Amino acid sequence: MLSLPDVGGPAQPLLTVRGLTKHFPLKTGFLGRGAGVVRAVDELDFEVMKGETLGIVGESGCGKSTTSRLIMALMAPTSGEVVFDGRQVGSREMPLKEYRRQVQMVFQDSYASLNPRLTIEESIAFAPQVHGLSRGDSRARARDLLAAVGLNPDQFARRYPHELSGGQRQRINIARALALRPRLVLLDEPVSALDKSVEAQVLNLLQDLKGQFGLTYVFISHDLNVVQYMSDRVLVMYLGRVAEVGPVEAIYASAAHPYTAALLASRPSMDPDLRRTEPPLVGDPPNPINPPPGCRFHTRCGFAEPVCSTTVPVLHPAPAGQQAACLMVVPGSGHSRAPGSVARGIAA
């Protein structure tokens, strides 16, 4: 039997991100001189509580996947820190090898995530062997995990990745992520490449495994309906920064940031009363090499005022209980609109 990690006690941060920043330098010319930087992630601050699912949403290029790779320590941040269960990642108290036993990741591309030369059993058993488990115990754990993700070990253990469907491969990747019995699992667009019927099965599997293994999830997706189904809290990113964060019920019922409200309005719906005839957002996101001053969203915002182009908003409590980086929810900011007007204005 697979044992569960101990996650008892009151809710408290399992993961804390402080000032996390990643800038990619651009070089030009024969000598490779610097030509600026791409500001992929800029000063992110958030927490992931033990036992919850934090959903991260935003347009393509907003920094979601870069954030997940920074959390996983697959790339070094420009600045900032990641703290896991009170210990800074990469320090003597939390070396990377120990950290990666406790934090694992499921990627979007299910085929590229698997070694085509290894059987399914070998792929799942590889990490436990690297971390000191015997060959026999690693193979036994692999077979247990195959059963846990809904695949018959006798039928699938000796197969290779090319012999499986996309949904089956993603189940294998989920099993691999659980092989070291982690406490936190990062899910980067885990169902975006799957058919809708298979997507629903994998989402339900993830929910079941969360309860069975006592997991905490960071769930990254561009699909707002999927994020609503999976998440306890939602973090909305725009151009490398947090636009809004809070309980899923508060954000989906009463968005405080114009960007969040526009994203929600863009969701496809079979209800004719909820359909829009005009595009919810105007234009493309600004160039991350040279983002706009002040609020980065003000160039596309229908509620923007002069103060928005000069003042950088920080997260501030909003009426529904979430936090939004919008001057409309900051008393005395100079913005004329009252808090709570965003959702009504977008829906009008």
C-alpha positions as CSV (number, residue, x, y, z in Angstrom):
1,M,0.0,0.0,0.0
2,L,1.1,3.6,-0.7
3,S,1.5,5.6,2.5
4,L,0.3,9.2,2.7
5,P,2.4,12.2,3.7
6,D,1.5,13.9,7.0
7,V,-0.1,17.2,6.3
8,G,-2.0,17.6,9.6
9,G,-2.4,20.7,11.6
10,P,-4.0,24.1,10.9
11,A,-3.8,25.7,7.4
12,Q,-0.4,27.4,6.9
13,P,1.8,28.4,4.0
14,L,3.5,25.4,2.4
15,L,5.1,27.6,-0.3
16,T,5.9,31.3,-0.1
17,V,7.1,33.3,-3.0
18,R,8.7,36.7,-2.2
19,G,9.7,39.2,-4.8
20,L,10.2,36.5,-7.5
21,T,11.6,38.1,-10.6
22,K,12.9,36.7,-13.9
23,H,14.4,38.9,-16.6
24,F,15.8,37.3,-19.8
25,P,18.6,39.5,-21.3
26,L,18.5,40.3,-25.0
27,K,21.7,40.5,-27.0
28,T,22.3,42.0,-30.4
29,G,25.1,42.4,-32.9
30,F,28.3,40.4,-33.4
31,L,29.7,41.2,-30.0
32,G,26.4,40.2,-28.3
33,R,25.9,43.6,-26.6
34,G,22.9,43.9,-24.3
35,A,19.7,45.2,-26.0
36,G,17.4,45.2,-23.0
37,V,15.6,42.5,-21.0
38,V,12.3,40.6,-21.3
39,R,10.5,41.1,-18.0
40,A,8.9,37.6,-17.9
41,V,8.1,37.7,-14.1
42,D,8.3,40.9,-12.0
43,E,8.3,40.9,-8.2
44,L,5.7,38.1,-7.5
45,D,4.5,37.7,-4.0
46,F,2.0,34.9,-3.0
47,E,1.5,31.9,-0.8
48,V,0.2,28.4,-1.3
49,M,-1.5,27.0,1.8
50,K,-1.2,23.4,2.8
51,G,-3.9,21.2,1.3
52,E,-5.3,23.8,-1.1
53,T,-5.2,24.2,-4.9
54,L,-4.0,27.6,-6.1
55,G,-5.0,28.2,-9.7
56,I,-2.9,30.6,-11.8
57,V,-4.5,32.1,-14.9
58,G,-3.8,34.7,-17.5
59,E,-3.2,35.2,-21.2
60,S,-0.4,33.5,-23.1
61,G,2.9,35.2,-22.3
62,C,1.8,36.5,-18.9
63,G,4.5,34.5,-17.1
64,K,2.6,31.5,-15.8
65,S,4.9,28.8,-17.0
66,T,8.0,30.8,-16.2
67,T,6.7,31.1,-12.6
68,S,6.2,27.3,-12.4
69,R,9.7,26.7,-13.5
70,L,11.1,29.2,-11.1
71,I,9.2,27.5,-8.2
72,M,10.5,24.1,-9.4
73,A,14.1,25.6,-9.5
74,L,14.5,24.6,-13.1
75,M,15.9,28.1,-13.8
76,A,17.5,30.6,-11.5
77,P,15.5,33.8,-10.6
78,T,16.9,37.2,-11.3
79,S,15.9,38.1,-7.8
80,G,13.5,37.0,-5.1
81,E,13.2,33.8,-3.1
82,V,11.1,30.7,-2.8
83,V,10.4,29.4,0.7
84,F,9.1,25.8,1.2
85,D,7.6,25.0,4.6
86,G,9.6,27.7,6.3
87,R,13.0,27.0,4.6
88,Q,14.5,28.9,1.7
89,V,14.9,26.7,-1.4
90,G,18.6,26.2,-2.3
91,S,19.9,27.0,1.1
92,R,21.7,24.6,3.4
93,E,18.4,24.0,5.2
94,M,16.6,23.1,2.0
95,P,19.0,21.8,-0.6
96,L,17.6,21.1,-4.1
97,K,17.7,17.4,-3.9
98,E,15.6,17.4,-0.8
99,Y,13.3,20.0,-2.2
100,R,12.7,18.0,-5.4
101,R,11.6,15.0,-3.3
102,Q,8.8,17.1,-1.9
103,V,7.9,19.2,-5.0
104,Q,7.2,17.6,-8.4
105,M,5.7,18.9,-11.7
106,V,3.4,17.6,-14.5
107,F,4.1,19.3,-17.8
108,Q,1.8,20.1,-20.7
109,D,3.5,17.9,-23.3
110,S,2.9,14.4,-22.1
111,Y,5.1,12.7,-24.8
112,A,8.1,15.0,-24.4
113,S,8.0,14.5,-20.7
114,L,8.7,10.7,-21.0
115,N,12.0,9.0,-22.1
116,P,11.0,7.1,-25.3
117,R,13.7,4.4,-24.5
118,L,12.3,3.5,-21.1
119,T,9.3,1.4,-20.4
120,I,6.5,2.9,-18.3
121,E,7.5,1.0,-15.2
122,E,11.1,2.1,-15.6
123,S,10.1,5.7,-16.1
124,I,8.1,5.8,-12.9
125,A,10.7,3.8,-10.9
126,F,13.6,6.0,-12.1
127,A,13.3,8.8,-9.6
128,P,12.9,6.6,-6.5
129,Q,16.0,4.7,-7.4
130,V,18.0,7.9,-7.8
131,H,16.8,8.9,-4.3
132,G,18.0,5.7,-2.8
133,L,15.1,3.2,-3.0
134,S,16.1,-0.3,-4.1
135,R,15.3,-1.5,-7.6
136,G,12.7,-4.0,-6.4
137,D,10.9,-1.5,-4.1
138,S,11.0,1.1,-6.9
139,R,9.4,-1.2,-9.4
140,A,6.7,-2.2,-6.8
141,R,6.0,1.5,-6.1
142,A,5.7,2.1,-9.9
143,R,3.1,-0.7,-10.2
144,D,1.1,0.6,-7.2
145,L,1.1,4.1,-8.8
146,L,-0.1,2.7,-12.2
147,A,-3.1,1.2,-10.4
148,A,-3.6,4.5,-8.5
149,V,-3.9,6.5,-11.8
150,G,-6.3,3.9,-13.3
151,L,-4.0,1.9,-15.5
152,N,-3.6,-1.9,-15.1
153,P,0.0,-2.6,-14.2
154,D,0.0,-6.0,-16.0
155,Q,-1.1,-4.3,-19.2
156,F,0.9,-1.1,-19.1
157,A,4.1,-1.6,-17.1
158,R,6.1,-3.0,-20.1
159,R,4.8,-0.6,-22.7
160,Y,6.7,2.3,-24.2
161,P,5.3,5.9,-24.5
162,H,4.6,5.7,-28.2
163,E,2.2,2.8,-27.6
164,L,-0.1,5.0,-25.4
165,S,-2.7,7.6,-26.1
166,G,-2.3,11.2,-24.9
167,G,-4.6,10.7,-21.9
168,Q,-2.7,7.5,-20.9
169,R,0.6,9.2,-21.2
170,Q,-0.6,12.1,-19.0
171,R,-1.7,9.6,-16.4
172,I,1.8,8.1,-16.5
173,N,3.3,11.6,-15.9
174,I,1.0,12.1,-12.9
175,A,2.2,8.7,-11.6
176,R,5.9,9.8,-12.1
177,A,5.2,13.0,-10.2
178,L,3.9,11.0,-7.3
179,A,6.7,8.5,-7.3
180,L,8.7,10.4,-4.6
181,R,5.6,11.0,-2.5
182,P,5.8,14.8,-2.8
183,R,3.8,17.3,-0.8
184,L,3.4,19.9,-3.6
185,V,2.6,19.2,-7.2
186,L,2.9,21.9,-9.9
187,L,0.5,21.2,-12.8
188,D,1.4,23.3,-15.9
189,E,-1.5,23.1,-18.4
190,P,-1.9,19.3,-17.7
191,V,-5.1,18.8,-19.7
192,S,-4.9,21.5,-22.4
193,A,-3.7,19.0,-25.1
194,L,-6.4,16.4,-24.3
195,D,-9.9,15.8,-25.7
196,K,-12.7,17.2,-23.5
197,S,-13.9,13.7,-22.4
198,V,-10.4,12.7,-21.5
199,E,-9.8,16.1,-19.9
200,A,-12.7,15.5,-17.5
201,Q,-11.4,12.1,-16.5
202,V,-7.9,13.4,-15.8
203,L,-9.3,16.4,-13.8
204,N,-11.4,14.0,-11.7
205,L,-8.4,11.8,-11.2
206,L,-6.3,14.7,-10.0
207,Q,-9.1,15.6,-7.5
208,D,-9.2,12.0,-6.2
209,L,-5.4,11.8,-5.9
210,K,-5.3,15.1,-4.0
211,G,-7.4,13.6,-1.3
212,Q,-5.8,10.2,-1.4
213,F,-2.2,11.4,-1.0
214,G,-2.8,14.6,0.9
215,L,-1.4,16.8,-1.8
216,T,-1.2,20.6,-2.4
217,Y,-1.6,21.8,-6.0
218,V,-0.5,24.8,-8.0
219,F,-2.7,24.5,-11.1
220,I,-1.7,26.6,-14.1
221,S,-4.2,26.9,-17.0
222,H,-5.6,29.4,-19.5
223,D,-9.0,27.7,-19.3
224,L,-11.0,29.6,-16.7
225,N,-13.7,26.9,-16.4
226,V,-11.1,24.3,-15.5
227,V,-9.5,26.6,-13.0
228,Q,-12.8,27.3,-11.4
229,Y,-13.5,23.5,-11.0
230,M,-10.1,22.7,-9.6
231,S,-9.1,25.7,-7.4
232,D,-9.7,26.9,-3.9
233,R,-8.0,30.2,-4.7
234,V,-7.1,31.9,-7.9
235,L,-4.2,34.1,-8.8
236,V,-4.6,36.2,-12.0
237,M,-1.4,37.3,-13.8
238,Y,-0.9,40.0,-16.3
239,L,2.4,40.8,-18.0
240,G,4.5,39.2,-15.2
241,R,2.6,40.6,-12.2
242,V,-0.3,39.7,-10.0
243,A,-3.4,41.4,-11.0
244,E,-5.8,39.8,-8.5
245,V,-5.8,36.9,-6.0
246,G,-8.4,35.5,-3.7
247,P,-11.0,32.8,-3.1
248,V,-12.4,31.3,-6.3
249,E,-16.0,32.2,-5.4
250,A,-15.2,35.8,-4.8
251,I,-13.2,36.3,-8.0
252,Y,-15.7,34.5,-10.3
253,A,-18.7,36.2,-8.7
254,S,-17.3,39.7,-8.4
255,A,-14.0,40.4,-10.1
256,A,-12.3,43.6,-8.8
257,H,-9.7,44.0,-11.5
258,P,-10.8,45.0,-15.0
259,Y,-8.5,42.4,-16.5
260,T,-10.0,39.6,-14.5
261,A,-13.5,40.7,-15.4
262,A,-12.6,40.8,-19.0
263,L,-11.1,37.3,-18.9
264,L,-14.3,36.0,-17.2
265,A,-16.5,37.7,-19.8
266,S,-14.5,36.0,-22.6
267,R,-15.5,32.5,-21.5
268,P,-17.7,30.6,-24.0
269,S,-21.1,29.9,-22.6
270,M,-24.3,28.2,-23.8
271,D,-26.4,30.7,-21.9
272,P,-27.5,33.5,-24.3
273,D,-27.8,36.0,-21.4
274,L,-24.1,35.6,-20.7
275,R,-22.8,35.8,-24.2
276,R,-20.9,38.9,-25.4
277,T,-21.1,40.4,-28.9
278,E,-18.0,42.6,-28.6
279,P,-14.4,41.6,-27.7
280,P,-13.8,41.9,-23.9
281,L,-10.2,43.1,-24.4
282,V,-8.8,45.6,-26.9
283,G,-5.5,45.0,-28.5
284,D,-2.6,42.7,-27.6
285,P,-0.6,42.7,-24.4
286,P,2.2,45.3,-24.4
287,N,5.8,44.4,-25.2
288,P,7.4,42.9,-22.0
289,I,10.7,44.4,-23.0
290,N,9.2,47.9,-22.5
291,P,6.1,47.6,-20.3
292,P,3.8,50.6,-19.8
293,P,4.5,52.8,-16.8
294,G,2.1,52.8,-13.9
295,C,-0.5,50.1,-14.2
296,R,0.6,47.7,-16.9
297,F,-3.0,47.1,-17.9
298,H,-4.0,50.8,-18.4
299,T,-3.3,50.8,-22.2
300,R,-6.2,48.2,-22.6
301,C,-8.4,49.2,-19.8
302,G,-11.8,50.9,-20.4
303,F,-11.7,52.3,-16.9
304,A,-8.2,53.9,-17.0
305,E,-7.7,57.4,-15.8
306,P,-4.6,59.6,-15.9
307,V,-3.5,58.4,-12.5
308,C,-3.3,54.8,-13.8
309,S,-0.4,55.8,-16.2
310,T,1.8,57.2,-13.4
311,T,1.1,55.1,-10.3
312,V,2.0,51.5,-9.9
313,P,-0.8,49.7,-8.1
314,V,-0.1,47.2,-5.4
315,L,-2.4,44.5,-4.1
316,H,-5.1,46.0,-1.9
317,P,-8.2,44.4,-0.3
318,A,-11.3,44.4,-2.5
319,P,-15.0,44.4,-1.4
320,A,-15.6,40.7,-2.1
321,G,-12.7,39.5,0.0
322,Q,-10.0,39.1,-2.6
323,Q,-7.0,41.4,-3.3
324,A,-6.6,43.4,-6.5
325,A,-3.7,45.5,-7.9
326,C,-6.0,48.2,-9.2
327,L,-6.3,51.8,-8.2
328,M,-10.1,51.6,-8.2
329,V,-10.0,49.6,-5.0
330,V,-7.5,51.9,-3.2
331,P,-9.2,54.7,-1.2
332,G,-7.6,58.1,-1.9
333,S,-5.7,56.9,-5.0
334,G,-7.2,59.6,-7.2
335,H,-9.2,57.2,-9.2
336,S,-12.8,58.4,-9.5
337,R,-14.5,55.0,-9.8
338,A,-15.7,53.3,-6.6
339,P,-14.6,49.8,-5.6
340,G,-16.9,47.1,-7.0
341,S,-17.8,48.9,-10.2
342,V,-15.6,46.8,-12.4
343,A,-17.7,43.7,-12.7
344,R,-20.9,45.7,-13.2
345,G,-19.2,47.8,-15.8
346,I,-17.8,44.9,-17.8
347,A,-21.1,43.0,-17.6
348,A,-23.1,46.0,-18.8
